[in-house]
Amino acid sequence: TVNALYYDPFRNEMLDFTGGVYDAIAGIVRCVDDTPKSLREDPVRMLRAIRLAARHGFTMTKELRAGLRAYAPMLKRASSMRVTQEIRTLMHGGYSETTMKLFWHSTLMKVGRT
């Protein structure tokens, strides 16, 4: 939800259609839609969830953490270019230690490319 926030520079206002402002204030990362459906639709969302949690010190919901573990193997089916780009962003953001811990606990580190 926090990744779905929009800023309108012409009106100088935040547009929030998903409750992302409340989640940002509470320090929570959650999927906009049903977690399993969302992660199946776009496995790269798992990496973005880790990035948001690591970068901002947020906590992922219990459902999202379980989804990362359950759907981690689906990351193999994502575009290599998108995965590589997201991992570069993760590793160059200045929060790589936290990122690696989240990778480890989510089991995403066990996912190998073939």
N, C-alpha and C positions, 0 to 999 in steps of 0.2 A: 504493500500500500504506500510506503514512503517513496518507492521508486515511481509511483504513478502520480506524484504531485507535479503540478505545472505552475509556472510563473508567467503572468501576463505583464510584460514590461511597460506596455502602453497605459494600463490601468493601475500599475504598481500593486498588484494583488496576487495572492496565491490561490490557485484553483485546486480544490480538493474534492474529487468525486468518489473517493474510496475510504475516507476516514484516515488518510495518511498523516494528517497533522496530529491527530490524537495519538497515533502510533509513534510518531517521531517524538512527541513530548514524553510518552511513556517508555521510549527506548525499545520498541518492539518491531521485529521484522516478521511480516506474515504475507501470505499470498492474497491477491485481490480476489481470486476465484477459489473454488474448491482446490485444496492443495494437491491431491493426487492428479486431478485433471490438469491443473496448471503445469505441474512438473512433467507430465507425460507429453503435453503439447509442446513444451520448449524446455528440454533438459538444461540448457544454459542458464535458466533461472536459478538453478541450484548454486551456480558460481556467483551469480549476482547477489543472492541471499547472503552468502558467506562474505562477499565484499562489503555489503552494507553493514552487516553485523560487526565485522572486524574494524572497518573504518570509523564507525561512529560509536563503538562500544555497546551496540544494541544486543538484545537477546532475541533469538528466534523462538517462535512459538513451539510448543511441544509437538504439535501436528507437523510443522515444517521440519523440525529436526528428525522426526520419524520418517517423513517423506524423503529427506536427503538419503537416509540409510536405505530405505526401500527402493528408491528409484535411481540410485547411483549408477547401476549398470547401464541405464539408458543414455548416460552421457557419451557412451561409445558411438551412439547413432547420430550425435550432433555433428554439425559441420566442424571439421578440424580447424578451419580458419577462425570461426567464431570462438571455439574453445581456447585456441592459442591466444587470440586477442584478449579475451577475458582474463586468462591466467597472467598475461603480461601486465594488465592493469592491476590485478591483485598483487603481484610481486613488486611492482614499482610504486606502490602507493604509500609506503612508509609504515605499513602495519603488517608486514609479512609474518612476523612471529605469531600474532594472533590468527592470521589467516591459516598458517600451517596447523595450528592447534585445531581450528575448526574443520579443516580438511581431514585431519586425523580422526576426530570424533564423528564426523559424518560418514566415514568410510570412503569418501571420494578419492582418497589417496590410493586405494586398492584397485581402482578402475584403470585398466590399461587399454591402450589403443592397439588395434590389430591391423 
